[in-house]
Amino acid sequence: MNLCSLANENRYEGTWRDDKKNGPGKYYYLTHGQMYEGVWLDDVAKCGTMKDFDRDNASEPTQYPIPKVNTHYTYTVFIKSLNYIQEKARKKHVVCSFIIVITNFVSFFSSFSPYV
């Protein structure tokens, strides 16, 4: 990992190839109070996530904060996904030890989950 600081104090921490951002890294937009974490190819961001970063201390913060996105009922989403996989496996008459292991894990986990 390398660090590149710009005159406006924004900076990039990540990997380089041929003097260009390439591979995983983080770009800190300190002037706007945001940070992009992702993957670059030849100095172009290809895939990643932008989030607020020290926004209260930014010299030119963006007008609106980036809202946090999360799944409130993570366990329920997991169970629905597992049920979908099990149904697909049954239709194809596939025996999958992975599904059996996960099912046993879920049975154990469900006794502790408040989101069933």
N, C-alpha and C positions, 0 to 999 in steps of 0.2 A: 504494500500500500504506500502511496506517495501523497504528498500534500501540495496543492497549488493555491496560493493566496493571490487575489486580484487587488487592484488599487482601491476598489470600493469596499474592501474587506470581505466580500463573498469568497467562498473557497470550495475547492473540490478535494475530497479525500477518496482515493481509489486507485485503480489500476490503469496503466498507460501502455500504449504500443504505438510506435512511430510518432511520438509527440502528440498523441490524441487520446482522449478518454476512451478506453476500451475495457469491457468487462464490468464487474460489480464496483459500485462506488456511491458516495453521498455528495451531493452538491448543496451547500448551505447558502441560502439567499439571506444573509444576515441583515441586509437593508430592508427586506420585506418580512422577516421573521418566519421564514419557511425553510423546509429542508426536503429535498428530493432524494430518495434512496432507490436505486435501481441498477439497470444494466445499460451500458453505452456500447455503441459500435461506431467507430470512426468519428468520435466527438458528438454523436447524435444519441439522445436518450431514447431507448427502444421500449423499455418496460420497467415500471416502478410505481412508487407511491409518493405523493406529495403530502406533507403534513406541516402543521404549524410548529415552529421551533423558536422559543424565546421571543415571541411576538410582541410582548409588552415592552421590550427594550429595543425594538427595531426602529431605525430612523425614519423609514417610510413604510409602515405596516400596511398590508392589504386592507381593503375596506371591510371585508367580511372574513371571519375565521373559517377554517375548514372544519366541517362537523365531523365528529367521531362516528364511525360506522361499526356496529357490532351486532351480534346475534344474541338476543336475550335468552332464547330457549335453545341453547346449543345442544343440549342432550336430546331434545325432541327432534331437531334437525338430523342429528346423528342416527337416531332410531328409525326415522322415516327413510333415510338413505340405506341403512342396513336392511330394512324390510324390502326395499326396492331391489337390492342386490340379491337377496335370498329368493325373491319371486322370479327374477330372471334366471337364476341358477336352477330353480325347480322346473321351469318351462323347458330348459335345455337339457334336463336330466343330468346335470353336472353335480358331482360330489366335490365339495371344496372344503378342505380341512381348515382353511383360513376363516371361512364363514362360521364353522363350528367353534373355533377358538374365540372369534369376536363375539359370537352369541353368548358363550360362557362368560366372557369378560363383561358384557352388557348386563347379564343377569346379576352378576356380582355388583357392578357399578350402580345399578338401579336402586339397590337398597340404601344408597347414600345420597342419591340425587334429589334435590328439592323441586326439579323441573320436569317431572314425569307427566 
